[in-house]
Amino acid sequence: MKKLIIGLGGCGNNIINLLQDKIDDSFKTLSIQKDLQLLAISQANFKLNPKDNDFEKKLNTLLQYSNKVILVLGAAGTSSLLYFENLVVIFRKNRVLFNIIALQSFRIENTNKQEISKKTSLLIRQYTKNYEFIRESNPEKHDIKAVNLILEYSINLRGAIEKIKENKLCISDAYGIGSCSTCGCMEADRLVKKIENIEDELIQFNIDDIISEKAYFSSYRDMPIELNVIIFIYYRVTFNKEKVLNFWLENLKDKNIRFFDVILFYVLKQKPFSENIKNKWIKRCESLVEKYNDRSLRETIRYCKSND
């Protein structure tokens, strides 16, 4: 079991039921519900009552087999306010990554529910940066957005590229000019951080498909979207970056000279890496310049060796 989707309370349990025929074997579902009737009809793979004495012990057992948790809840739900804080403590004890998806309504007429929603939302923001609030007046739209958001957690590199391209998501970080002052590139940021096995995805990605041998980029605007996204990932996602850089060094052919040029300029120069990996890249690039007399790569090497 890799990803555990937890539905907390009635709202979370409803999303779990909607997901059952849409997720693959990489997901397992858990309903945490104090209402015994709702717990009984839940379609989740696992069911726990937070009032039970052995609740934490059983949850710890499930978390031992999980590397990521997606917690879905209704912000105005009583269970959310009662149990959210304790759940986060348990997640952290087990050292599992977790994301929160909280469903909110634009209109909450019940004063008590309004207060619960405010308190729960504050707790979520206090405990993690990995959260999404879904606000809709229509409950069906709520549910559809939540389901689609969860399904994105199994997205691969190619799928992320297509979504960024299709939705024209801002990735200004990839251009070496810093984060967008308007949006902070947050939509694309959240998306690329959901890519599973990012190191393997980058290693297996066919660079030959995105850059032709004679390609020349006068600026970032000329680059294919695939290359922009790869650079953006290097700026935004935590993984073993030098492992991937070493793989490219050892396996990419000379015809990928423009890829070496771009990665040296936009990644190795702009971000902190070990002197070892930087020197290896420069050495490889110098051999390419000597062999092909490439003006752009020569200037990039000069720039990377400068102290500016």
N, C-alpha and C positions, 0 to 999 in steps of 0.2 A: 504494500500500500504506500503510495507516494503522497498524494494530495487528499486531505480530509476536509470535506465541506460540512460545516456545522450549522444547522439551523436552530437558532435560539428563540424559544417562544412560538406563539402561533404564526406570526408573520414569517419567521425563518423556516418553520416547518412546512409552510405552504410552498416556499421556493424549493425546498428539498423534494417535495412530491412532484413538482413540475419538472425537475431536473432528471428524474430517474431514467427516463427513456432517451435522454439526450447525451449522457456522459459515457465515456469509455472506461476500461478497466483501470486506468491510471487514477481514477477518482473513487473514493468511498464516501458515503454520507452518514452523518450522525445527527439525530434529532435530540435536542436537550429541551425537555418540556415538563413542566410541573402539572399540567392538566392531563390527567390519566386517560381521559377519553381521546384527546388529540394524539397522545403518545401511542395509543393502541392502534389508531388508523394510519399512523405515519408509515410511509413506504421506505424510510431510511434503512440503510444496511445495519446500522446500530442505533439503539435507543437508550437514553439515560434520563433518569429523573434526578434533578439537582437536589431534591430533598433527601435522597437516600444517603445513608451513612457511608456507604462505600463508593459514592459518586466519584470523588477525586481519584481513588485507586483505580477504578475502571477507566476513567479518562486518561490517566497516566499510561495505562497499558496500551490504549489506542494510539497515543501520541508517540510511543516508542517506535511505531512502524510508519510514522508520517514525517515527511521533510517540509511540508507546507500545510498550513491551515487557512481555510477561507471561512470566516465567521459571518453569517448572514443574520440580521436582526431587524426588527422594527424599532425605530428610535423612540416611539411613544409607548412601547410595550412595557408592562410591569416587569416581566422577566429580564428584559434588557438592563433595566436599572438595578435590579436585584443581583444579577449574576455576572454582568460583564466584567467588573473589576476583578473578581475572583478567577474568572476564566483566563484573563490576561496574565495574572500571576502564575497560573498553572502552565500556560504556554511558555512563559519565560523560564520557569524551572526546568522544563523539558527541552529548552533551547530550540524550539521550532519557529520557523518564520511564519508570521501570520498577517493576513490582510482582513480588513473589516469592510463589509458592505452594509450600510445602514439605509433603510427605506424610510423616507419622510413624506408626510402629506402636506400640501400647500395650506390646507384648511383643517385645523383641529379645533372643533367647537368646545370640546370638554376641557375645562380649565386645568384639571388634574393631569390630563394627557399632555397638555401643552407644557406643563412644568416638567413632566417626566422626559419629554422629548428634548427640552433644553438641557437638563442635567445629563442625560445620556450622551448627547452630542458633545457636551463639554468634556465628559470623561474620555470619549473616543479621541478627541483632539489632544487630550492631555497625555494619553498613554502611547500613542503611535502616530506616525506620519503616513502609514500605509492604510489609508481609508478612502472610501468612496461614499458620498451621500447621493442617493437617488431621490429626487423630488419631483413628484407628479401628482396631479389632482385625480387622475384616473388610475384606479388600482391595477387594471390590466396592463397599462403602460409601465407601471412600477415593476410588475412581475417580469415582463418581457425584457426590460432593461437589466434587471438583476440577473436573469438567466443568461443573457448574452454576455454580460460582464464576467460571469463565472466561467463560461465556456472559453473566454479569451485566455484564461490561465493555462491552457494547454497549447497556446499558439507557438508556432515555430518561426524561424528567422524569415523565411519566405513569406509566411502569412503576415508577419509584422510589417514587412516592406510594402506588401500590397495594401494593407490598411492605411499606412502612412501616405502612400501615393493616392489611394482612392479618396481619402478624407482630407487630403492636402494639409496634413498636420505639420506644425512648425517644428523644424529641427535646426534652428539657426546655430546651435552649439557646434554642429558639424562643419561649420564654415570658418571656425577659428575666430569668430567675432563676438563670442560670448552669448549668454542666454538672452532670449527675446525679452525686452523690457515690458512687453504687453502681456504675454502669456507664460513666460518662463519655460516654454517648451514642455509644459507639464503633461499634456495629453500623450505626446510621443514618449515622454519619460516613463509614464506608468505602463505604456504598452510594451516597450522593449524590456522592461524589468520583469515582464511575465513570460519571456521566452524561456522554454525549458532547455536545460543542458546547453547553455549558451556557448561554452567552449567548443563542444562537439559540433554545434550548428555552424560556427564560424570556420572550423577546420574543414568540414565537409562541404561548405559552400563553394560552388564552382566559380572561381574568380575569372576563368577564361570566358565565361558567359557574359560578363558585364563590361569588360574593357578590351577593346581591340588592340592589336599589336601596334598600330600606328596612331593611336588616340593621342590627342594633345588637349590639355585643359588650360585655357587662359585664366580661368577663375573657377571657384566652386560651382558657379552657375552652370558650367559646362559638364559637370560630373553626372554620371548616371545616378539615379535615386538609390540604387543598391549600395553604391560606394558611400554616398552621404550617410546612409543609415548605419553602415559599419563604423564609420568615424564617430557618429553620434553615440553608438553603443560603447565605444571606447571612452567617451567622455562621461557617460551616465551610469553604466552598469559595473558592479563589482564582480570580478572573476579573475582567473589566472591569465592576465593579459600577455605576460611574457611567454607563456607556454604556446599561445596561438601565434605570436610574433615569430617564435623560433620555428614553428611548423611551417609558416609561410617562407621563411628564409631557406629552409632545407628542401622544400618541395616545389615552390613555384619556379617556373621556367623563365628564361630571359625575356620571352615575349610579354611578360607581365611587368615590363620596365616602368610603365606608367603607374601601376599599382604601388610599386616600391617607392616611386617618387612621391605620390600622394600621401602614403602612410608615413614616410619620413618627415614630410613637411607638416601635415596636420595632426599627427599623433605623437611621434617620438620627439619632435621639437617642442610641442605645446604642453606635454604632460610629463610628469616625473617618471623616469624609468632608470634601471641600473645602467651604469657605464658600460657594463659588459654587453647588454643587448643593443645599446646605442652604437657602440663601436662595431659590433657585428653587422648591423644594418648599413652603417656608413661604408664599411669595407666592401660589402656586397654591391652597394650602389656605385662605389668608385670603380669596381671592376666592370660594371655595366657601362659607365661613362667611357672608360678606356676602350671598351669593345665596340660601342655603338656611337660614340661621340655625341651623346644626348645633351643638348644645351640646357633644357629645363632641369634635368636631374643634377647637372653640374652646379647650377645656381642654388638648387635646394641643399646640396651638400655644403656649399660655401656658407649658406645661411645657417645651417645647423651647427657648423663649426664656430660660428661667430659667437660673441658674448652679448650680442644685442638682445 
